[in-house]
Amino acid sequence: MNILHVHDTDYSRGGGGQLAMYRLHHGLRRLGIGSKILCRNKQLTSADSVSIPPSSLPRLEYRLRQITSRLGLNDIHCLSTFKIKELREYEEADILNVHCIHGGFFNYLALPSLTRTKPAVFTLHDVWPFTGHCSLSYDCERWKTGCGRCPYPDAYPRIQRDSTHIEWKLKKWVYSRSNLSVVTLSSCRTQQARQSMLNRFPIHEIPNGIDIDAFQPLDTEHCRSILGIPKFKKVIMFAAQLLSIPNKGGDLLIKALQALPRTLKNELLLLTFGKGNESIADGTGVETVSLGYIESDRLKAIAYSAADLFVLPSRSESLPLVLQESMACGTPMVSFEVGGVPDIVRPGITGYLAEPENVKDLREGIVQLLEDEALRNQMAEQCRAIAVKEYPLELQVQRYIELYRGLLQN
């Protein structure tokens, strides 16, 4: 059985969607399943991945992009997508697994052609597949009825003109002619998919998995010694690929930290990893240690294990890998009740769920868990047990294999 994954890049040093796809790819290969990545941005030197063929009419494609972008239609200029069928990797694949295809490199109008003779799985790392343009819909539910009058035109991928109703209609037309099965990562996304234009397809909920051997609880004092953190400090952690992205809620974290009691601030340390943490460190009155971007899973596990608490104040999320990794390392979490977060942050069991964008509630959760060591220790044990039972990478990979085999049998 050969699987061809479609994504913007084959590189693991990116966002959660890229890393999740990369881990799934390697998990399949470890079990003897043929797996390759088809992408725009090839970084791997191995034959594990192949680039989407360049357009044979680059000037025409460039001109089309100028026109369609002005019209608010970001992806339909990509003529090169229709050449994918000429690739040997496509011909050899039994199943396509489509991941994140927005971003101006893949023409979704090609899906009916690409799936005519091969079944495809569409893994929803965000809501773009059923909206009129955005990958983050926040509180907007216009995608249920056809979009139009978009309240978030600057949400990624941003649009120059509101043609969201047209794109919504185009996607619906494409899906009516495509052979797809949908994979969601969380209970929230499953519910949304069933209420969306994707409800014509079978919907399977398969959460991302993580390496529970790489991410496991380590000795806290030893980890703090490695990172140069005083052992008497209370440590909270925040992480994101780009810490300054508004959706990640760095501004909300700053406000919550500023509102902490002075006595707690004096014994507190903020540990961060990711790019662009300067805005988080400034103005909080809390000592900060920045680890920059971390690629090594081992170093990530050291950071999680050094922390008393992991805080993720995101405004919108699918199923955050950082929360799964924190859980596997036995570090309780505080986050907002958005997207797939409640699947991981379970009140009183693995952490504290705050009302979305409620800084006061976020602060209360941080204070409550930092001041109750017995509760944190209890949560730490429950975090690890749930991660081992529900989120090992092997379980995710096996579920995908069962789905792939079912599609081929049918």
Secondary structure, DSSP 8 states (H G I E B T S, - for coil): -EEEEEEEES-SSS-HHHHHHHHHHHHHHHTT-EEEEEEEE---SSTTEEE----S-HHHHHHHHHHHHHTT--STT-GGGGGGGGSHHHHH-SEEEE----SSS--GGGHHHHTSSS-EEEE-SSSGGGSSS-S--TT--GGGTT--S-S-TTSSS--SS--HHHHHHHHHHHHTT--EEEEESSHHHHHHHHTSGGGGS-EEE----B-TTTS----HHHHHHHHT--TTSEEEEEEEEETT-GGGTHHHHHHHHHTS-HHHHHTEEEEEEEE--HHHHTTS-SEEEE------HHHHHHHHHH-SEEEE--SS-SS-HHHHHHHHTT--EEEES-TTHHHH--BTTTEEEE-TT-HHHHHHHHHHHHH-HHHHHHHHHHHHHHHHHH-BHHHHHHHHHHHHHHHHH-
